[in-house]
Amino acid sequence: MTEISKKEKFDVATGELRNWQGRQEWFFNRDDTDHYEAYYEGPYKRQEVWQKRTLEELIKKDSRVESLLEYGCGTTRFTRWWHEIGIQATGGDISPFMLAQGVHLFNGDLVLADSHHMPFKNHTFDALAFITTFEYYKRPIEVIREAARVGKYGIIFGMMNRNTPKLVRRRVQQLFGQNNYYVTANFYTPASLKELIAEALPDRDYSIQWNATGLPKWFPRQQWKLPYGDFFGLYVQFNDV
């Protein structure tokens, strides 16, 4: 038997298998996915606190929501948290590498599936959630319609805001081959996301609430109703059910 050289590197997924939607994505690359949890425990910890606070304030205004499906749940970072605020959560993701970590961190149900074709019946859950994942869909209108089919009362988005100085920093990093997480991301503002929702759901009766956070640490406020900051939460509440 030939001894395998210690220097020889085997990819868990080849370059071809890392493709989704016709392009390579970071969440199929273990060089990136294996560090995801550490990123949140490190430099992103303070931002996560305010992101969760913003999302909780929005979702809790709709008392009908007791169950939720989070698509693009990744390692279940936020999926675990929904349970902490009293919402029964299920996670879904297209990346086996992210879910492989999630099964060891989360005691609830997880599904490996594409968000464009959710393997659930109509109104299986009270709500759908997309937390820093909606930015990666090439066909977002299809995803919104699927979310409205499966989520009975609403859809909550946690989004990386286009209106932030950090956008420039991210693009500069990418020019130098750094920060793979945002290479294929399409950033939105509250206004542009509202327009997309209106196009996807022309026949639905709904109302929208949102709030922004991700402001500099020195800023006197960490949440405000202005479309600026690194992150915004937006909840679409369906009024016709």
C-alpha positions as CSV (number, residue, x, y, z in Angstrom):
1,M,0.0,0.0,0.0
2,T,1.3,3.4,-1.0
3,E,1.8,5.7,2.0
4,I,-0.1,9.0,1.5
5,S,2.2,12.0,1.8
6,K,1.4,14.2,4.8
7,K,1.7,17.3,2.5
8,E,-1.0,16.0,0.1
9,K,-4.2,17.9,0.6
10,F,-7.6,16.3,-0.1
11,D,-10.6,18.7,-0.5
12,V,-13.8,17.5,1.1
13,A,-15.6,19.1,-1.8
14,T,-14.0,19.6,-5.2
15,G,-14.2,23.0,-7.0
16,E,-17.1,21.7,-9.1
17,L,-19.1,20.5,-6.1
18,R,-18.7,23.9,-4.4
19,N,-20.9,25.4,-7.0
20,W,-24.5,26.5,-6.3
21,Q,-26.6,28.7,-8.5
22,G,-23.9,28.4,-11.2
23,R,-21.1,29.9,-9.0
24,Q,-18.7,29.0,-6.2
25,E,-20.0,29.9,-2.8
26,W,-18.0,30.2,0.5
27,F,-20.4,28.0,2.4
28,F,-19.3,25.0,0.4
29,N,-15.6,25.7,1.3
30,R,-14.5,24.3,4.6
31,D,-11.7,26.8,4.8
32,D,-14.5,29.3,5.5
33,T,-17.3,27.3,7.1
34,D,-15.1,25.8,9.8
35,H,-14.4,29.3,11.2
36,Y,-17.9,30.6,11.2
37,E,-18.8,30.0,14.9
38,A,-15.4,31.5,15.9
39,Y,-16.1,34.6,14.0
40,Y,-19.3,35.2,15.9
41,E,-17.6,34.5,19.2
42,G,-14.8,36.9,18.4
43,P,-15.0,40.3,16.6
44,Y,-18.7,40.0,15.7
45,K,-20.0,39.3,19.3
46,R,-21.1,42.8,20.1
47,Q,-22.9,43.2,16.7
48,E,-24.7,39.9,17.3
49,V,-26.2,41.1,20.6
50,W,-27.8,44.1,18.9
51,Q,-28.8,42.1,15.8
52,K,-30.7,39.7,18.0
53,R,-32.3,42.4,20.0
54,T,-33.5,44.1,16.9
55,L,-35.0,40.9,15.5
56,E,-36.7,40.0,18.8
57,E,-38.4,43.3,19.0
58,L,-39.8,42.9,15.5
59,I,-40.9,39.3,15.7
60,K,-42.5,39.6,19.1
61,K,-44.9,42.3,17.9
62,D,-46.7,39.5,16.0
63,S,-48.1,37.3,18.9
64,R,-49.3,34.7,16.4
65,V,-45.7,33.5,15.7
66,E,-44.9,30.4,17.9
67,S,-43.0,28.4,15.3
68,L,-40.4,29.4,12.7
69,L,-38.3,27.9,9.9
70,E,-35.0,29.6,9.4
71,Y,-33.5,29.1,6.0
72,G,-29.8,29.4,5.5
73,C,-29.5,28.5,9.2
74,G,-25.8,27.6,8.8
75,T,-24.3,26.3,12.0
76,T,-27.6,27.2,13.8
77,R,-26.2,30.2,15.4
78,F,-29.5,32.1,15.3
79,T,-31.7,28.9,15.2
80,R,-30.6,28.1,18.7
81,W,-31.4,31.6,19.8
82,W,-35.0,31.5,18.6
83,H,-35.7,28.9,21.2
84,E,-34.2,31.1,23.9
85,I,-36.9,33.7,23.1
86,G,-39.8,31.2,23.1
87,I,-40.1,30.4,19.4
88,Q,-39.9,26.7,18.3
89,A,-37.4,26.8,15.4
90,T,-36.4,24.4,12.6
91,G,-33.3,25.1,10.5
92,G,-32.7,24.5,6.8
93,D,-29.6,25.0,4.7
94,I,-28.0,24.0,1.4
95,S,-24.5,23.5,2.8
96,P,-23.7,20.1,4.3
97,F,-20.6,21.6,5.9
98,M,-22.6,24.1,7.9
99,L,-25.3,21.6,8.9
100,A,-22.6,19.1,9.9
101,Q,-21.6,21.6,12.7
102,G,-25.2,22.5,13.4
103,V,-26.3,18.9,14.3
104,H,-23.7,19.0,17.1
105,L,-24.9,22.4,18.4
106,F,-28.7,22.3,18.0
107,N,-31.2,19.8,19.5
108,G,-34.0,20.6,17.1
109,D,-34.9,19.6,13.6
110,L,-32.6,20.4,10.6
111,V,-33.1,19.8,6.9
112,L,-30.7,19.9,4.0
113,A,-32.6,21.5,1.1
114,D,-32.7,24.4,-1.3
115,S,-34.7,27.5,-0.2
116,H,-36.1,27.8,-3.8
117,H,-37.9,24.5,-3.3
118,M,-38.8,24.2,0.4
119,P,-39.8,20.6,1.2
120,F,-42.8,21.6,3.4
121,K,-46.5,21.9,3.0
122,N,-48.3,25.2,2.8
123,H,-48.3,27.1,6.2
124,T,-46.2,24.4,7.9
125,F,-44.7,27.2,10.1
126,D,-46.0,30.4,11.6
127,A,-43.1,32.4,10.0
128,L,-40.0,32.1,7.9
129,A,-36.6,33.7,8.8
130,F,-33.6,34.6,6.6
131,I,-30.7,35.8,8.8
132,T,-27.7,37.2,6.7
133,T,-28.4,34.6,4.0
134,F,-31.0,36.2,1.7
135,E,-28.2,38.3,0.2
136,Y,-26.9,35.2,-1.6
137,Y,-29.9,34.3,-3.7
138,K,-29.7,34.9,-7.4
139,R,-33.5,34.5,-7.7
140,P,-34.8,36.2,-4.6
141,I,-38.4,36.6,-5.8
142,E,-38.8,32.9,-6.0
143,V,-37.4,32.5,-2.5
144,I,-39.8,35.1,-1.1
145,R,-42.8,33.4,-2.7
146,E,-41.7,30.0,-1.3
147,A,-41.3,31.6,2.1
148,A,-44.8,33.1,1.9
149,R,-46.2,29.7,1.0
150,V,-44.6,27.9,3.9
151,G,-44.8,30.6,6.5
152,K,-48.3,31.4,7.5
153,Y,-48.1,34.8,9.3
154,G,-44.9,36.4,8.1
155,I,-41.3,36.5,7.0
156,I,-38.5,38.1,9.0
157,F,-35.2,39.2,7.4
158,G,-31.9,40.0,9.1
159,M,-29.9,41.8,6.5
160,M,-26.4,43.2,5.9
161,N,-27.2,46.8,4.9
162,R,-25.9,48.3,1.7
163,N,-25.9,51.7,3.4
164,T,-22.8,51.3,5.5
165,P,-19.2,52.4,5.3
166,K,-18.2,48.8,5.8
167,L,-19.3,48.0,2.3
168,V,-16.3,49.8,0.9
169,R,-14.0,47.9,3.3
170,R,-15.4,44.6,2.2
171,R,-15.0,45.3,-1.5
172,V,-11.4,46.4,-0.9
173,Q,-10.7,43.3,1.0
174,Q,-12.0,41.2,-1.9
175,L,-9.8,42.9,-4.3
176,F,-6.8,41.6,-2.3
177,G,-8.3,38.1,-2.1
178,Q,-9.6,38.4,1.5
179,N,-13.0,38.1,3.1
180,N,-14.6,35.4,1.0
181,Y,-17.9,35.7,2.8
182,Y,-19.2,38.6,0.7
183,V,-17.9,37.9,-2.8
184,T,-21.2,36.8,-4.2
185,A,-23.5,38.8,-1.8
186,N,-26.0,41.3,-3.1
187,F,-26.6,43.9,-0.4
188,Y,-30.0,45.5,0.1
189,T,-31.4,48.5,1.9
190,P,-34.8,48.6,3.6
191,A,-36.2,50.4,0.6
192,S,-34.8,48.0,-2.1
193,L,-36.0,45.0,-0.1
194,K,-39.5,46.4,0.2
195,E,-39.6,46.9,-3.6
196,L,-38.6,43.2,-4.1
197,I,-41.2,42.1,-1.6
198,A,-43.9,44.1,-3.5
199,E,-42.9,42.5,-6.8
200,A,-42.9,39.0,-5.3
201,L,-46.2,39.3,-3.5
202,P,-48.5,41.7,-5.5
203,D,-51.7,39.9,-4.3
204,R,-51.0,39.7,-0.6
205,D,-52.2,42.0,2.2
206,Y,-49.2,42.7,4.5
207,S,-47.6,45.3,6.6
208,I,-43.9,45.9,7.1
209,Q,-41.8,47.0,10.2
210,W,-38.1,47.4,10.3
211,N,-35.3,48.8,12.4
212,A,-31.5,49.3,11.8
213,T,-28.5,48.6,14.0
214,G,-24.8,47.9,13.5
215,L,-23.8,51.4,14.2
216,P,-20.3,52.4,15.5
217,K,-19.6,51.6,19.2
218,W,-19.1,55.2,20.0
219,F,-22.4,56.3,18.4
220,P,-24.9,57.5,21.1
221,R,-27.6,55.1,19.7
222,Q,-27.3,51.5,18.6
223,Q,-30.8,51.3,17.0
224,W,-32.6,53.8,14.9
225,K,-35.4,54.1,12.3
226,L,-33.0,55.3,9.6
227,P,-31.7,53.2,6.7
228,Y,-28.1,53.4,7.8
229,G,-25.9,51.0,9.8
230,D,-24.3,47.6,9.1
231,F,-27.5,45.6,9.7
232,F,-31.3,46.0,9.6
233,G,-34.1,43.7,10.5
234,L,-37.4,43.7,8.6
235,Y,-40.6,41.8,9.3
236,V,-43.4,41.2,6.8
237,Q,-46.6,40.6,8.6
238,F,-49.4,38.9,6.6
239,N,-52.8,40.4,7.3
240,D,-54.9,38.2,5.0
241,V,-54.8,34.9,7.0
